[in-house]
Amino acid sequence: MLKTLERPAITVVGLAIRTRPMSPDIPVLWPKFVARIDEIENLSEPRVSYGVMRHGSGDMEDLHYMATVAVSNASRIPPGMESLAIPAGTYATFRYPLSG
């Protein structure tokens, strides 16, 4: 069920891809990310992950997508991963099981 939620600012760390909306690349990214979550230090919300989507400049077909977790400190980022500071605001939230 989709809901909106007021969130404070957070920092996330995870794997990122450049793709298109609804691309099959997005679900393929998640198992790769889940296999590497233990490499991320300072998790601030255990058992919670975030799919972060940002559109490129002016092009709705250019999508920057990240499979992430929230961290309290992003001073050490595992190789091949990125961090992103997300400002406080109203966000869509929903639950999706990652395993059967």
C-alpha positions as CSV (number, residue, x, y, z in Angstrom):
1,M,0.0,0.0,0.0
2,L,1.4,3.4,-1.0
3,K,1.4,6.1,1.7
4,T,3.1,9.5,2.1
5,L,5.3,10.2,5.1
6,E,7.1,13.3,6.4
7,R,10.8,12.4,6.8
8,P,13.7,14.1,8.3
9,A,16.9,14.4,6.3
10,I,18.8,11.2,5.9
11,T,22.0,9.9,4.3
12,V,21.9,6.7,2.3
13,V,24.6,4.4,0.9
14,G,24.1,1.8,-1.8
15,L,24.4,0.7,-5.4
16,A,23.4,3.1,-8.2
17,I,22.6,2.7,-11.9
18,R,21.6,5.1,-14.6
19,T,18.6,3.7,-16.5
20,R,15.0,4.4,-17.6
21,P,11.8,4.4,-15.7
22,M,10.3,0.8,-15.4
23,S,13.5,-0.7,-16.7
24,P,14.2,-4.4,-15.9
25,D,17.6,-3.2,-14.7
26,I,16.0,-2.0,-11.4
27,P,14.8,-5.4,-10.1
28,V,18.1,-6.9,-11.2
29,L,20.0,-4.4,-9.0
30,W,18.3,-5.5,-5.7
31,P,19.8,-9.0,-5.2
32,K,23.2,-7.5,-6.0
33,F,22.7,-4.9,-3.4
34,V,21.2,-7.2,-0.7
35,A,24.2,-9.5,-1.1
36,R,26.5,-6.5,-0.2
37,I,24.5,-4.8,2.7
38,D,26.9,-6.3,5.3
39,E,29.7,-4.2,3.8
40,I,27.9,-1.0,4.8
41,E,28.9,0.5,8.2
42,N,26.7,2.5,10.6
43,L,23.2,1.4,9.5
44,S,20.7,3.6,11.2
45,E,17.5,1.6,10.3
46,P,18.1,-2.1,10.5
47,R,15.9,-4.2,8.1
48,V,14.8,-1.1,6.1
49,S,16.0,-0.3,2.6
50,Y,15.2,2.5,0.2
51,G,14.9,2.7,-3.6
52,V,15.9,6.2,-4.4
53,M,14.9,7.6,-7.8
54,R,16.0,10.9,-9.3
55,H,15.4,12.1,-12.9
56,G,18.3,13.6,-14.9
57,S,18.3,17.2,-15.9
58,G,15.3,17.9,-18.0
59,D,15.0,14.3,-19.3
60,M,12.2,12.2,-17.8
61,E,13.7,9.1,-19.5
62,D,17.1,9.6,-17.7
63,L,16.7,7.9,-14.3
64,H,19.3,7.7,-11.6
65,Y,18.2,4.8,-9.3
66,M,19.8,3.6,-6.1
67,A,19.2,0.6,-3.9
68,T,20.2,1.9,-0.5
69,V,20.1,1.7,3.3
70,A,20.2,4.7,5.7
71,V,23.4,5.3,7.6
72,S,24.3,7.5,10.6
73,N,27.7,8.3,9.1
74,A,28.8,7.8,5.5
75,S,32.6,8.3,6.1
76,R,33.4,4.9,4.7
77,I,31.6,3.9,1.5
78,P,32.3,0.4,0.1
79,P,33.9,0.1,-3.3
80,G,31.4,0.5,-6.1
81,M,28.8,2.1,-3.9
82,E,27.7,5.8,-3.5
83,S,26.2,7.9,-0.8
84,L,23.5,10.5,-1.1
85,A,22.1,13.1,1.3
86,I,18.3,13.2,1.0
87,P,16.6,16.4,2.3
88,A,13.7,16.4,4.7
89,G,10.3,16.4,3.0
90,T,7.2,14.4,2.1
91,Y,8.0,11.0,0.5
92,A,6.1,8.1,-0.9
93,T,6.6,4.9,1.1
94,F,5.5,1.3,0.7
95,R,6.5,-2.2,1.7
96,Y,7.8,-4.8,-0.7
97,P,9.1,-8.2,0.4
98,L,12.6,-8.9,-0.9
99,S,12.3,-12.7,-0.3
100,G,9.6,-15.3,-0.5
